[in-house]
Protein backbone atom coordinates (compact mmCIF):
# COMPACT_ATOMS: atom_id res chain seq x y z
CA UNK A 1 0.00 0.00 0.00
CA UNK A 2 1.50 3.34 -1.01
CA UNK A 3 2.15 6.07 1.51
CA UNK A 4 -0.92 8.14 2.26
CA UNK A 5 -3.42 5.67 0.83
CA UNK A 6 -6.55 4.85 2.87
CA UNK A 7 -6.53 1.53 4.76
CA UNK A 8 -10.24 1.19 3.98
CA UNK A 9 -11.82 -0.10 0.79
CA UNK A 10 -13.23 2.74 -1.22
CA UNK A 11 -16.84 2.23 -2.26
CA UNK A 12 -18.29 4.20 -5.12
CA UNK A 13 -21.22 6.50 -4.25
CA UNK A 14 -23.50 4.53 -6.59
CA UNK A 15 -22.66 1.21 -4.93
CA UNK A 16 -23.00 2.72 -1.46
CA UNK A 17 -26.44 4.05 -2.37
CA UNK A 18 -27.44 0.62 -3.64
CA UNK A 19 -26.30 -1.05 -0.40
CA UNK A 20 -28.14 1.51 1.70
CA UNK A 21 -31.26 1.06 -0.39
CA UNK A 22 -31.16 -2.71 0.04
CA UNK A 23 -30.71 -2.39 3.81
CA UNK A 24 -33.62 0.06 3.94
CA UNK A 25 -35.80 -2.32 1.93
CA UNK A 26 -34.94 -5.30 4.15
CA UNK A 27 -35.81 -3.27 7.25
CA UNK A 28 -39.07 -2.12 5.69
CA UNK A 29 -39.96 -5.72 4.79
CA UNK A 30 -39.57 -6.89 8.37
CA UNK A 31 -41.40 -3.95 9.88
CA UNK A 32 -44.26 -4.26 7.40
CA UNK A 33 -44.36 -8.08 7.60
CA UNK A 34 -44.07 -8.33 3.83
CA UNK A 35 -41.83 -10.22 1.43
CA UNK A 36 -41.06 -10.08 -2.28
CA UNK A 37 -40.74 -12.96 -4.71
CA UNK A 38 -40.08 -13.66 -8.39
CA UNK A 39 -41.12 -16.71 -10.34
CA UNK A 40 -39.88 -17.61 -13.84
CA UNK A 41 -42.46 -20.07 -15.15
CA UNK A 42 -40.23 -21.36 -17.95
CA UNK A 43 -37.17 -22.07 -15.83
CA UNK A 44 -39.31 -22.99 -12.82
CA UNK A 45 -37.01 -20.69 -10.85
CA UNK A 46 -38.32 -19.05 -7.71
CA UNK A 47 -36.52 -16.24 -5.88
CA UNK A 48 -37.45 -15.05 -2.38
CA UNK A 49 -36.39 -11.95 -0.51
CA UNK A 50 -34.97 -12.57 2.96
CA UNK A 51 -38.23 -11.78 4.72
CA UNK A 52 -40.21 -14.12 2.48
CA UNK A 53 -38.10 -16.93 3.94
CA UNK A 54 -39.07 -15.73 7.41
CA UNK A 55 -42.78 -15.50 6.56
CA UNK A 56 -42.68 -19.18 5.57
CA UNK A 57 -40.80 -20.15 8.73
CA UNK A 58 -37.28 -20.45 7.28
CA UNK A 59 -34.11 -18.55 7.97
CA UNK A 60 -32.95 -16.49 4.95
CA UNK A 61 -31.13 -18.80 2.53
CA UNK A 62 -31.87 -21.89 4.65
CA UNK A 63 -33.46 -23.75 1.72
CA UNK A 64 -33.68 -23.37 -2.03
CA UNK A 65 -36.98 -21.63 -2.83
CA UNK A 66 -39.26 -23.81 -4.96
CA UNK A 67 -43.03 -24.07 -5.25
CA UNK A 68 -42.82 -27.44 -3.47
CA UNK A 69 -40.96 -25.84 -0.56
CA UNK A 70 -43.78 -23.34 -0.25
CA UNK A 71 -46.39 -26.10 -0.49
CA UNK A 72 -44.73 -27.88 2.47
CA UNK A 73 -45.71 -24.95 4.67
CA UNK A 74 -49.26 -24.44 3.35
CA UNK A 75 -52.03 -25.39 5.76
CA UNK A 76 -53.56 -28.72 4.64
CA UNK A 77 -57.02 -27.16 4.36
CA UNK A 78 -55.69 -24.57 1.87
CA UNK A 79 -53.17 -26.71 -0.01
CA UNK A 80 -55.42 -27.99 -2.81
CA UNK A 81 -56.67 -24.48 -3.58
CA UNK A 82 -53.12 -23.10 -3.73
CA UNK A 83 -51.91 -25.99 -5.91
CA UNK A 84 -54.81 -25.48 -8.31
CA UNK A 85 -53.97 -21.78 -8.64
CA UNK A 86 -50.31 -22.64 -9.24
CA UNK A 87 -51.24 -25.12 -11.96
CA UNK A 88 -53.59 -22.66 -13.65
CA UNK A 89 -50.85 -20.03 -13.82
CA UNK A 90 -48.46 -22.59 -15.32
CA UNK A 91 -51.10 -23.22 -18.01
CA UNK A 92 -51.16 -19.54 -18.90
CA UNK A 93 -53.97 -18.19 -16.75
CA UNK A 94 -53.49 -14.74 -15.24
CA UNK A 95 -52.66 -15.10 -11.52
CA UNK A 96 -55.02 -13.72 -8.91
CA UNK A 97 -54.45 -12.44 -5.37
CA UNK A 98 -54.51 -15.37 -2.98
CA UNK A 99 -55.03 -15.71 0.77
CA UNK A 100 -53.90 -18.84 2.58
CA UNK A 101 -52.47 -20.09 5.85
CA UNK A 102 -48.99 -21.43 6.54
CA UNK A 103 -47.93 -23.64 9.42
CA UNK A 104 -44.46 -22.83 10.75
CA UNK A 105 -42.13 -25.41 12.34
CA UNK A 106 -43.11 -24.25 15.84
CA UNK A 107 -46.78 -24.96 15.02
CA UNK A 108 -47.75 -21.29 14.67
CA UNK A 109 -50.43 -20.72 12.03
CA UNK A 110 -50.07 -17.48 10.07
CA UNK A 111 -52.36 -16.08 7.40
CA UNK A 112 -50.64 -14.71 4.28
CA UNK A 113 -51.92 -12.70 1.32
CA UNK A 114 -50.05 -12.91 -2.00
CA UNK A 115 -50.38 -10.25 -4.70
CA UNK A 116 -48.82 -11.21 -8.07
CA UNK A 117 -47.97 -9.03 -11.07
CA UNK A 118 -47.16 -10.56 -14.49
CA UNK A 119 -44.48 -9.30 -16.81
CA UNK A 120 -45.87 -10.65 -20.09
CA UNK A 121 -43.63 -12.56 -22.45
CA UNK A 122 -45.13 -15.73 -23.88
CA UNK A 123 -48.26 -17.30 -22.38
CA UNK A 124 -46.31 -20.17 -20.80
CA UNK A 125 -42.96 -18.42 -20.35
CA UNK A 126 -43.51 -15.52 -18.04
CA UNK A 127 -41.79 -13.72 -15.23
CA UNK A 128 -44.16 -13.12 -12.34
CA UNK A 129 -43.22 -10.88 -9.44
CA UNK A 130 -45.23 -10.21 -6.37
CA UNK A 131 -45.51 -9.51 -2.68
CA UNK A 132 -46.67 -11.67 0.18
CA UNK A 133 -47.93 -10.05 3.37
CA UNK A 134 -48.66 -11.47 6.81
CA UNK A 135 -52.25 -10.42 7.59
CA UNK A 136 -52.72 -12.56 10.70
CA UNK A 137 -53.03 -9.59 13.05
CA UNK A 138 -55.36 -7.80 10.64
CA UNK A 139 -57.70 -10.80 10.62
CA UNK A 140 -57.46 -11.05 14.42
CA UNK A 141 -58.41 -7.37 14.71
CA UNK A 142 -61.42 -7.95 12.47
CA UNK A 143 -62.40 -10.95 14.60
CA UNK A 144 -62.05 -8.83 17.75
CA UNK A 145 -64.52 -6.23 16.48
CA UNK A 146 -66.92 -8.91 15.23
CA UNK A 147 -66.81 -10.78 18.56
CA UNK A 148 -67.59 -7.64 20.56
CA UNK A 149 -70.55 -6.87 18.31
CA UNK A 150 -71.80 -10.46 18.51
CA UNK A 151 -71.65 -10.50 22.31
CA UNK A 152 -73.41 -7.14 22.68
CA UNK A 153 -76.14 -8.22 20.25
CA UNK A 154 -76.70 -11.57 21.97
CA UNK A 155 -76.90 -10.08 25.47
CA UNK A 156 -79.19 -7.24 24.36
CA UNK A 157 -81.75 -9.77 23.08
CA UNK A 158 -81.31 -12.36 25.85
CA UNK A 159 -84.71 -13.67 26.96
CA UNK A 160 -84.25 -16.88 28.89
CA UNK A 161 -81.27 -19.13 29.54
CA UNK A 162 -81.35 -21.78 26.82
CA UNK A 163 -82.37 -19.66 23.80
CA UNK A 164 -80.21 -16.79 25.05
CA UNK A 165 -77.15 -19.02 25.46
CA UNK A 166 -77.74 -20.70 22.10
CA UNK A 167 -77.85 -17.34 20.33
CA UNK A 168 -74.69 -16.24 22.17
CA UNK A 169 -72.85 -19.37 21.02
CA UNK A 170 -74.09 -19.00 17.45
CA UNK A 171 -73.22 -15.32 17.08
CA UNK A 172 -69.78 -15.68 18.68
CA UNK A 173 -68.93 -18.74 16.59
CA UNK A 174 -70.08 -17.13 13.35
CA UNK A 175 -68.18 -13.92 14.14
CA UNK A 176 -64.95 -15.91 14.58
CA UNK A 177 -65.53 -18.32 11.71
CA UNK A 178 -65.93 -21.36 13.99
CA UNK A 179 -68.40 -24.20 13.71
CA UNK A 180 -69.84 -25.10 17.10
CA UNK A 181 -70.05 -23.97 20.70
CA UNK A 182 -70.94 -25.14 24.18
CA UNK A 183 -71.52 -23.33 27.45
CA UNK A 184 -69.86 -25.20 30.32
CA UNK A 185 -71.13 -24.48 33.84
CA UNK A 186 -70.05 -25.76 37.26
CA UNK A 187 -71.88 -28.60 38.97
CA UNK A 188 -70.07 -29.24 42.23
CA UNK A 189 -66.41 -29.89 41.40
CA UNK A 190 -66.97 -30.66 37.72
CA UNK A 191 -67.95 -28.78 34.59
CA UNK A 192 -70.86 -29.87 32.45
CA UNK A 193 -71.89 -28.69 28.99
CA UNK A 194 -75.41 -27.33 29.44
CA UNK A 195 -76.15 -25.63 26.11
CA UNK A 196 -74.91 -26.36 22.56
CA UNK A 197 -75.03 -24.77 19.15
CA UNK A 198 -73.56 -26.05 15.91
CA UNK A 199 -73.68 -25.56 12.18
CA UNK A 200 -75.63 -28.17 10.24
CA UNK A 201 -72.78 -30.64 9.71
CA UNK A 202 -72.55 -34.23 10.83
CA UNK A 203 -69.27 -33.54 12.65
CA UNK A 204 -70.66 -30.64 14.68
CA UNK A 205 -73.85 -32.50 15.52
CA UNK A 206 -71.82 -35.53 16.61
CA UNK A 207 -69.80 -33.24 18.87
CA UNK A 208 -72.98 -32.32 20.72
CA UNK A 209 -73.81 -35.98 21.26
CA UNK A 210 -70.27 -36.66 22.52
CA UNK A 211 -70.26 -33.76 24.99
CA UNK A 212 -73.88 -34.05 26.12
CA UNK A 213 -73.96 -35.28 29.69
CA UNK A 214 -70.16 -35.21 29.96
CA UNK A 215 -68.95 -34.24 33.46
CA UNK A 216 -65.35 -33.07 33.40
CA UNK A 217 -63.13 -32.25 36.41
CA UNK A 218 -62.21 -28.58 36.55
CA UNK A 219 -58.55 -29.42 35.85
CA UNK A 220 -59.21 -31.17 32.52
CA UNK A 221 -59.12 -29.89 28.96
CA UNK A 222 -59.51 -26.44 27.51
CA UNK A 223 -62.57 -25.58 29.66
CA UNK A 224 -60.54 -26.39 32.79
CA UNK A 225 -57.56 -24.32 31.64
CA UNK A 226 -59.80 -21.32 31.04
CA UNK A 227 -61.52 -21.88 34.39
CA UNK A 228 -58.24 -21.75 36.30
CA UNK A 229 -56.48 -19.04 34.28
CA UNK A 230 -59.58 -16.76 34.16
CA UNK A 231 -58.43 -15.71 30.68
CA UNK A 232 -59.30 -16.85 27.15
CA UNK A 233 -57.15 -19.74 25.99
CA UNK A 234 -56.56 -21.57 22.72
CA UNK A 235 -54.79 -24.93 22.40
CA UNK A 236 -51.01 -24.55 22.65
CA UNK A 237 -50.27 -28.16 23.52
CA UNK A 238 -51.80 -30.93 25.57
CA UNK A 239 -52.63 -30.18 29.19
CA UNK A 240 -53.11 -32.80 31.93
CA UNK A 241 -56.17 -34.86 31.09
CA UNK A 242 -56.62 -33.17 27.71
CA UNK A 243 -55.89 -36.37 25.83
CA UNK A 244 -59.12 -37.77 27.31
CA UNK A 245 -61.21 -35.04 25.70
CA UNK A 246 -59.24 -35.44 22.47
CA UNK A 247 -60.04 -39.15 22.44
CA UNK A 248 -63.71 -38.33 22.91
CA UNK A 249 -63.48 -35.69 20.16
CA UNK A 250 -61.89 -38.14 17.74
CA UNK A 251 -65.33 -39.65 17.30
CA UNK A 252 -66.61 -36.38 15.86
CA UNK A 253 -64.60 -36.57 12.65
CA UNK A 254 -61.96 -34.07 13.77
CA UNK A 255 -63.87 -31.35 15.64
CA UNK A 256 -61.73 -29.89 18.42
CA UNK A 257 -61.91 -27.14 21.01
CA UNK A 258 -60.51 -24.01 19.35
CA UNK A 259 -61.13 -21.35 22.00
CA UNK A 260 -62.32 -21.19 25.61
CA UNK A 261 -63.75 -17.93 26.98
CA UNK A 262 -64.39 -17.73 30.75
CA UNK A 263 -67.18 -15.50 32.05
CA UNK A 264 -65.54 -13.73 35.00
CA UNK A 265 -67.35 -11.72 37.68
CA UNK A 266 -65.69 -10.40 40.86
CA UNK A 267 -62.66 -12.63 40.15
CA UNK A 268 -64.92 -15.69 39.98
CA UNK A 269 -65.53 -17.78 36.86
CA UNK A 270 -69.25 -18.40 36.44
CA UNK A 271 -69.20 -20.29 33.13
CA UNK A 272 -66.91 -21.09 30.20
CA UNK A 273 -67.89 -20.67 26.57
CA UNK A 274 -65.96 -23.13 24.39
CA UNK A 275 -66.03 -22.81 20.61
CA UNK A 276 -65.10 -25.71 18.34
CA UNK A 277 -63.67 -26.07 14.85
CA UNK A 278 -62.26 -28.66 12.49
CA UNK A 279 -59.31 -26.35 11.73
CA UNK A 280 -56.64 -24.61 13.85
CA UNK A 281 -57.56 -21.21 15.25
CA UNK A 282 -55.15 -18.32 15.81
CA UNK A 283 -55.67 -16.25 18.96
CA UNK A 284 -53.72 -13.02 18.34
CA UNK A 285 -52.88 -10.44 20.99
CA UNK A 286 -55.59 -7.97 19.99
CA UNK A 287 -58.22 -10.71 19.85
CA UNK A 288 -57.06 -11.99 23.23
CA UNK A 289 -57.57 -8.50 24.74
CA UNK A 290 -61.02 -8.18 23.14
CA UNK A 291 -62.10 -11.61 24.37
CA UNK A 292 -60.83 -10.86 27.87
CA UNK A 293 -63.10 -7.81 27.92
CA UNK A 294 -65.93 -9.91 26.48
CA UNK A 295 -65.46 -12.44 29.29
CA UNK A 296 -65.82 -9.69 31.88
CA UNK A 297 -68.92 -8.35 30.14
CA UNK A 298 -70.48 -11.80 29.99
CA UNK A 299 -69.51 -12.42 33.62
CA UNK A 300 -71.20 -9.20 34.77
CA UNK A 301 -74.33 -10.22 32.84
CA UNK A 302 -74.43 -13.74 34.30
CA UNK A 303 -73.52 -12.46 37.76
CA UNK A 304 -76.99 -10.91 37.95
CA UNK A 305 -78.54 -14.20 36.86
CA UNK A 306 -76.66 -16.85 38.84
CA UNK A 307 -79.81 -18.93 39.27
CA UNK A 308 -79.97 -19.78 35.58
CA UNK A 309 -76.54 -21.42 35.72
CA UNK A 310 -77.60 -24.04 38.22
CA UNK A 311 -79.37 -27.23 37.07
CA UNK A 312 -82.88 -26.11 36.30
CA UNK A 313 -85.41 -27.13 38.95
CA UNK A 314 -88.43 -25.12 37.82
CA UNK A 315 -90.37 -26.37 34.83
CA UNK A 316 -91.13 -24.08 31.91
CA UNK A 317 -94.77 -23.86 33.08
CA UNK A 318 -93.70 -22.93 36.62
CA UNK A 319 -91.48 -20.20 35.17
CA UNK A 320 -94.46 -18.90 33.18
CA UNK A 321 -96.54 -18.77 36.37
CA UNK A 322 -93.74 -16.89 38.15
CA UNK A 323 -93.37 -14.35 35.32
CA UNK A 324 -97.08 -13.56 35.41
CA UNK A 325 -96.98 -13.32 39.20
CA UNK A 326 -94.08 -10.86 38.89
CA UNK A 327 -96.23 -8.76 36.55
CA UNK A 328 -98.79 -8.49 39.37
CA UNK A 329 -101.46 -10.84 38.02
CA UNK A 330 -103.72 -12.48 40.59
CA UNK A 331 -104.19 -16.25 40.65
CA UNK A 332 -107.47 -16.18 38.76
CA UNK A 333 -105.86 -13.94 36.10
CA UNK A 334 -102.94 -16.38 35.74
CA UNK A 335 -105.49 -19.18 35.46
CA UNK A 336 -107.29 -17.38 32.62
CA UNK A 337 -104.09 -16.34 30.82
CA UNK A 338 -102.63 -19.87 30.79
CA UNK A 339 -105.98 -21.68 30.40
CA UNK A 340 -105.37 -23.68 33.57
CA UNK A 341 -107.69 -24.79 36.34
CA UNK A 342 -107.64 -23.15 39.75
CA UNK A 343 -106.24 -26.29 41.40
CA UNK A 344 -103.45 -26.56 38.79
CA UNK A 345 -102.30 -23.00 39.40
CA UNK A 346 -102.39 -23.67 43.16
CA UNK A 347 -100.27 -26.80 42.67
CA UNK A 348 -97.74 -24.89 40.55
CA UNK A 349 -97.28 -22.31 43.30
CA UNK A 350 -96.82 -25.05 45.90
CA UNK A 351 -94.11 -26.69 43.78
CA UNK A 352 -92.41 -23.31 43.21
CA UNK A 353 -92.33 -22.56 46.95
CA UNK A 354 -90.84 -25.98 47.72
CA UNK A 355 -88.16 -25.79 45.02
CA UNK A 356 -87.06 -22.24 45.91
CA UNK A 357 -87.26 -22.81 49.65
CA UNK A 358 -89.75 -19.99 50.29
CA UNK A 359 -93.25 -19.82 51.75
CA UNK A 360 -94.98 -16.98 49.91
CA UNK A 361 -95.66 -15.62 46.47
CA UNK A 362 -93.75 -12.39 47.22
CA UNK A 363 -90.67 -14.30 48.38
CA UNK A 364 -90.82 -16.59 45.32
CA UNK A 365 -90.93 -13.66 42.90
CA UNK A 366 -88.14 -11.85 44.77
CA UNK A 367 -85.91 -14.95 44.73
CA UNK A 368 -86.57 -15.61 41.04
CA UNK A 369 -85.78 -11.99 40.11
CA UNK A 370 -82.64 -11.91 42.26
CA UNK A 371 -81.26 -15.10 40.75
CA UNK A 372 -82.21 -14.17 37.21
CA UNK A 373 -84.66 -17.03 36.75
CA UNK A 374 -87.11 -14.48 35.33
CA UNK A 375 -86.52 -11.00 33.94
C-alpha positions in Angstrom: 0.0 0.0 0.0 1.5 3.3 -1.0 2.2 6.1 1.5 -0.9 8.1 2.3 -3.4 5.7 0.8 -6.6 4.9 2.9 -6.5 1.5 4.8 -10.2 1.2 4.0 -11.8 -0.1 0.8 -13.2 2.7 -1.2 -16.8 2.2 -2.3 -18.3 4.2 -5.1 -21.2 6.5 -4.3 -23.5 4.5 -6.6 -22.7 1.2 -4.9 -23.0 2.7 -1.5 -26.4 4.0 -2.4 -27.4 0.6 -3.6 -26.3 -1.1 -0.4 -28.1 1.5 1.7 -31.3 1.1 -0.4 -31.2 -2.7 0.0 -30.7 -2.4 3.8 -33.6 0.1 3.9 -35.8 -2.3 1.9 -34.9 -5.3 4.2 -35.8 -3.3 7.2 -39.1 -2.1 5.7 -40.0 -5.7 4.8 -39.6 -6.9 8.4 -41.4 -3.9 9.9 -44.3 -4.3 7.4 -44.4 -8.1 7.6 -44.1 -8.3 3.8 -41.8 -10.2 1.4 -41.1 -10.1 -2.3 -40.7 -13.0 -4.7 -40.1 -13.7 -8.4 -41.1 -16.7 -10.3 -39.9 -17.6 -13.8 -42.5 -20.1 -15.1 -40.2 -21.4 -17.9 -37.2 -22.1 -15.8 -39.3 -23.0 -12.8 -37.0 -20.7 -10.9 -38.3 -19.0 -7.7 -36.5 -16.2 -5.9 -37.4 -15.1 -2.4 -36.4 -12.0 -0.5 -35.0 -12.6 3.0 -38.2 -11.8 4.7 -40.2 -14.1 2.5 -38.1 -16.9 3.9 -39.1 -15.7 7.4 -42.8 -15.5 6.6 -42.7 -19.2 5.6 -40.8 -20.1 8.7 -37.3 -20.4 7.3 -34.1 -18.5 8.0 -32.9 -16.5 5.0 -31.1 -18.8 2.5 -31.9 -21.9 4.6 -33.5 -23.8 1.7 -33.7 -23.4 -2.0 -37.0 -21.6 -2.8 -39.3 -23.8 -5.0 -43.0 -24.1 -5.3 -42.8 -27.4 -3.5 -41.0 -25.8 -0.6 -43.8 -23.3 -0.2 -46.4 -26.1 -0.5 -44.7 -27.9 2.5 -45.7 -24.9 4.7 -49.3 -24.4 3.3 -52.0 -25.4 5.8 -53.6 -28.7 4.6 -57.0 -27.2 4.4 -55.7 -24.6 1.9 -53.2 -26.7 0.0 -55.4 -28.0 -2.8 -56.7 -24.5 -3.6 -53.1 -23.1 -3.7 -51.9 -26.0 -5.9 -54.8 -25.5 -8.3 -54.0 -21.8 -8.6 -50.3 -22.6 -9.2 -51.2 -25.1 -12.0 -53.6 -22.7 -13.6 -50.8 -20.0 -13.8 -48.5 -22.6 -15.3 -51.1 -23.2 -18.0 -51.2 -19.5 -18.9 -54.0 -18.2 -16.8 -53.5 -14.7 -15.2 -52.7 -15.1 -11.5 -55.0 -13.7 -8.9 -54.4 -12.4 -5.4 -54.5 -15.4 -3.0 -55.0 -15.7 0.8 -53.9 -18.8 2.6 -52.5 -20.1 5.9 -49.0 -21.4 6.5 -47.9 -23.6 9.4 -44.5 -22.8 10.7 -42.1 -25.4 12.3 -43.1 -24.3 15.8 -46.8 -25.0 15.0 -47.8 -21.3 14.7 -50.4 -20.7 12.0 -50.1 -17.5 10.1 -52.4 -16.1 7.4 -50.6 -14.7 4.3 -51.9 -12.7 1.3 -50.0 -12.9 -2.0 -50.4 -10.2 -4.7 -48.8 -11.2 -8.1 -48.0 -9.0 -11.1 -47.2 -10.6 -14.5 -44.5 -9.3 -16.8 -45.9 -10.7 -20.1 -43.6 -12.6 -22.4 -45.1 -15.7 -23.9 -48.3 -17.3 -22.4 -46.3 -20.2 -20.8 -43.0 -18.4 -20.3 -43.5 -15.5 -18.0 -41.8 -13.7 -15.2 -44.2 -13.1 -12.3 -43.2 -10.9 -9.4 -45.2 -10.2 -6.4 -45.5 -9.5 -2.7 -46.7 -11.7 0.2 -47.9 -10.0 3.4 -48.7 -11.5 6.8 -52.3 -10.4 7.6 -52.7 -12.6 10.7 -53.0 -9.6 13.1 -55.4 -7.8 10.6 -57.7 -10.8 10.6 -57.5 -11.1 14.4 -58.4 -7.4 14.7 -61.4 -8.0 12.5 -62.4 -10.9 14.6 -62.1 -8.8 17.8 -64.5 -6.2 16.5 -66.9 -8.9 15.2 -66.8 -10.8 18.6 -67.6 -7.6 20.6 -70.5 -6.9 18.3 -71.8 -10.5 18.5 -71.6 -10.5 22.3 -73.4 -7.1 22.7 -76.1 -8.2 20.2 -76.7 -11.6 22.0 -76.9 -10.1 25.5 -79.2 -7.2 24.4 -81.8 -9.8 23.1 -81.3 -12.4 25.8 -84.7 -13.7 27.0 -84.2 -16.9 28.9 -81.3 -19.1 29.5 -81.4 -21.8 26.8 -82.4 -19.7 23.8 -80.2 -16.8 25.0 -77.1 -19.0 25.5 -77.7 -20.7 22.1 -77.9 -17.3 20.3 -74.7 -16.2 22.2 -72.9 -19.4 21.0 -74.1 -19.0 17.5 -73.2 -15.3 17.1 -69.8 -15.7 18.7 -68.9 -18.7 16.6 -70.1 -17.1 13.3 -68.2 -13.9 14.1 -64.9 -15.9 14.6 -65.5 -18.3 11.7 -65.9 -21.4 14.0 -68.4 -24.2 13.7 -69.8 -25.1 17.1 -70.0 -24.0 20.7 -70.9 -25.1 24.2 -71.5 -23.3 27.4 -69.9 -25.2 30.3 -71.1 -24.5 33.8 -70.1 -25.8 37.3 -71.9 -28.6 39.0 -70.1 -29.2 42.2 -66.4 -29.9 41.4 -67.0 -30.7 37.7 -67.9 -28.8 34.6 -70.9 -29.9 32.5 -71.9 -28.7 29.0 -75.4 -27.3 29.4 -76.1 -25.6 26.1 -74.9 -26.4 22.6 -75.0 -24.8 19.1 -73.6 -26.1 15.9 -73.7 -25.6 12.2 -75.6 -28.2 10.2 -72.8 -30.6 9.7 -72.6 -34.2 10.8 -69.3 -33.5 12.7 -70.7 -30.6 14.7 -73.8 -32.5 15.5 -71.8 -35.5 16.6 -69.8 -33.2 18.9 -73.0 -32.3 20.7 -73.8 -36.0 21.3 -70.3 -36.7 22.5 -70.3 -33.8 25.0 -73.9 -34.1 26.1 -74.0 -35.3 29.7 -70.2 -35.2 30.0 -69.0 -34.2 33.5 -65.3 -33.1 33.4 -63.1 -32.2 36.4 -62.2 -28.6 36.6 -58.5 -29.4 35.9 -59.2 -31.2 32.5 -59.1 -29.9 29.0 -59.5 -26.4 27.5 -62.6 -25.6 29.7 -60.5 -26.4 32.8 -57.6 -24.3 31.6 -59.8 -21.3 31.0 -61.5 -21.9 34.4 -58.2 -21.8 36.3 -56.5 -19.0 34.3 -59.6 -16.8 34.2 -58.4 -15.7 30.7 -59.3 -16.8 27.2 -57.1 -19.7 26.0 -56.6 -21.6 22.7 -54.8 -24.9 22.4 -51.0 -24.6 22.6 -50.3 -28.2 23.5 -51.8 -30.9 25.6 -52.6 -30.2 29.2 -53.1 -32.8 31.9 -56.2 -34.9 31.1 -56.6 -33.2 27.7 -55.9 -36.4 25.8 -59.1 -37.8 27.3 -61.2 -35.0 25.7 -59.2 -35.4 22.5 -60.0 -39.1 22.4 -63.7 -38.3 22.9 -63.5 -35.7 20.2 -61.9 -38.1 17.7 -65.3 -39.7 17.3 -66.6 -36.4 15.9 -64.6 -36.6 12.7 -62.0 -34.1 13.8 -63.9 -31.4 15.6 -61.7 -29.9 18.4 -61.9 -27.1 21.0 -60.5 -24.0 19.3 -61.1 -21.4 22.0 -62.3 -21.2 25.6 -63.8 -17.9 27.0 -64.4 -17.7 30.8 -67.2 -15.5 32.1 -65.5 -13.7 35.0 -67.4 -11.7 37.7 -65.7 -10.4 40.9 -62.7 -12.6 40.2 -64.9 -15.7 40.0 -65.5 -17.8 36.9 -69.3 -18.4 36.4 -69.2 -20.3 33.1 -66.9 -21.1 30.2 -67.9 -20.7 26.6 -66.0 -23.1 24.4 -66.0 -22.8 20.6 -65.1 -25.7 18.3 -63.7 -26.1 14.8 -62.3 -28.7 12.5 -59.3 -26.3 11.7 -56.6 -24.6 13.9 -57.6 -21.2 15.2 -55.2 -18.3 15.8 -55.7 -16.3 19.0 -53.7 -13.0 18.3 -52.9 -10.4 21.0 -55.6 -8.0 20.0 -58.2 -10.7 19.8 -57.1 -12.0 23.2 -57.6 -8.5 24.7 -61.0 -8.2 23.1 -62.1 -11.6 24.4 -60.8 -10.9 27.9 -63.1 -7.8 27.9 -65.9 -9.9 26.5 -65.5 -12.4 29.3 -65.8 -9.7 31.9 -68.9 -8.3 30.1 -70.5 -11.8 30.0 -69.5 -12.4 33.6 -71.2 -9.2 34.8 -74.3 -10.2 32.8 -74.4 -13.7 34.3 -73.5 -12.5 37.8 -77.0 -10.9 38.0 -78.5 -14.2 36.9 -76.7 -16.8 38.8 -79.8 -18.9 39.3 -80.0 -19.8 35.6 -76.5 -21.4 35.7 -77.6 -24.0 38.2 -79.4 -27.2 37.1 -82.9 -26.1 36.3 -85.4 -27.1 39.0 -88.4 -25.1 37.8 -90.4 -26.4 34.8 -91.1 -24.1 31.9 -94.8 -23.9 33.1 -93.7 -22.9 36.6 -91.5 -20.2 35.2 -94.5 -18.9 33.2 -96.5 -18.8 36.4 -93.7 -16.9 38.1 -93.4 -14.4 35.3 -97.1 -13.6 35.4 -97.0 -13.3 39.2 -94.1 -10.9 38.9 -96.2 -8.8 36.6 -98.8 -8.5 39.4 -101.5 -10.8 38.0 -103.7 -12.5 40.6 -104.2 -16.3 40.6 -107.5 -16.2 38.8 -105.9 -13.9 36.1 -102.9 -16.4 35.7 -105.5 -19.2 35.5 -107.3 -17.4 32.6 -104.1 -16.3 30.8 -102.6 -19.9 30.8 -106.0 -21.7 30.4 -105.4 -23.7 33.6 -107.7 -24.8 36.3 -107.6 -23.1 39.8 -106.2 -26.3 41.4 -103.5 -26.6 38.8 -102.3 -23.0 39.4 -102.4 -23.7 43.2 -100.3 -26.8 42.7 -97.7 -24.9 40.5 -97.3 -22.3 43.3 -96.8 -25.1 45.9 -94.1 -26.7 43.8 -92.4 -23.3 43.2 -92.3 -22.6 47.0 -90.8 -26.0 47.7 -88.2 -25.8 45.0 -87.1 -22.2 45.9 -87.3 -22.8 49.7 -89.8 -20.0 50.3 -93.3 -19.8 51.8 -95.0 -17.0 49.9 -95.7 -15.6 46.5 -93.7 -12.4 47.2 -90.7 -14.3 48.4 -90.8 -16.6 45.3 -90.9 -13.7 42.9 -88.1 -11.8 44.8 -85.9 -14.9 44.7 -86.6 -15.6 41.0 -85.8 -12.0 40.1 -82.6 -11.9 42.3 -81.3 -15.1 40.7 -82.2 -14.2 37.2 -84.7 -17.0 36.7 -87.1 -14.5 35.3 -86.5 -11.0 33.9 
